[in-house]
Amino acid sequence: MPMPEPVVLPSPAEMQAYARRAAAAGRSVGFVPTMGALHKGHLSLVERARAENDLVVASVYVNPTQFDNPEDLKKYPRTFDADKALLAKAGTDAIFAPGDGAMYDPDARTWVEVGDLPDRLCGLSRPGHFRGVCTVVTKLLSIVRPDRAYFGLKDYQQFRIVEVLARDLNLGCAIVPCPIVREDDGLACSSRNVRLAPAHRREAVWLNNVLRHAEARILKDGERDALKLAGELYELLERNTSAEIDYLAIVDALHFADLRKIEGEVLIAAAANFGKVRLIDNTRLSV
Ligand code: AMP
């Protein structure tokens, strides 16, 4: 049987009215925020939300305040009709798709910031990015009022910052982490992958290869020297790709502090530019 069409809500007021009706009917809401250009990584979040809630709301909104690079914002793929069809097939009940001017009042002056967690990893080369993310996520959660919100671990730093934000502001919404979905060769699915030149697409698989190498060195060989292993990973990525490496870090998974010794909850994360396309990947290990 074909899934019913999701209702498209183009303004915060309409989304809020929908959320109020859901609450009045005692129906739980699972929320999947996205910037569109959907792929199977996004859809895995929708499927999880579908399994755990009465209603599923997805948002499709390219949030301008989280782009530190205007060129990146301009080039961000926008594929709403295809996104809507995919969301319908995955069983989405409502799509919150605010137009470009609908989310921020022209006089807006409120920002949400989460301590020093944005000062590491991606935040270092993307000034203001997480301030934009935290602000839009706070706005989205206050508009949609979900019981649970689903975030992909591909953007691990984002997930962790949002988890802390929801805890610190008592947002009353569970932040649910979802595993990284990959292409057949191991490259993490990303809306940016379509912009890779063919040669870069072939090389990009090394972002995942170095993480698998790290796992083997830690879990099989018992390597515990973070500096030594980071150097090894850097060299491996440099030797096998033409990418400009932004960072390759071995840090504590909760606060992103550098580790000397690999132990506890460990995050190994990498970001690299393949041509003009910035890709990220990570793995989290309990050591
Ligand atoms: P975006 O549209 O890039 O803002 O991503 C929306 C949500 O989808 C975020 O929570 C991402 O972490 C998540 N996501 C993106 N790519 C993947 C992936 N390959 N696997 C799992 N989740 C993903």
Boltz pocket constraint, residues with backbone or C-beta under 6 A from the ligand:
constraints:
  - pocket:
      binder: B
      contacts: [[A, 33], [A, 34], [A, 35], [A, 36], [A, 41], [A, 42], [A, 44], [A, 45], [A, 150], [A, 151], [A, 152], [A, 153], [A, 154], [A, 155], [A, 178], [A, 179], [A, 180], [A, 181], [A, 182], [A, 188], [A, 189], [A, 190], [A, 191]]
      max_distance: 6.0
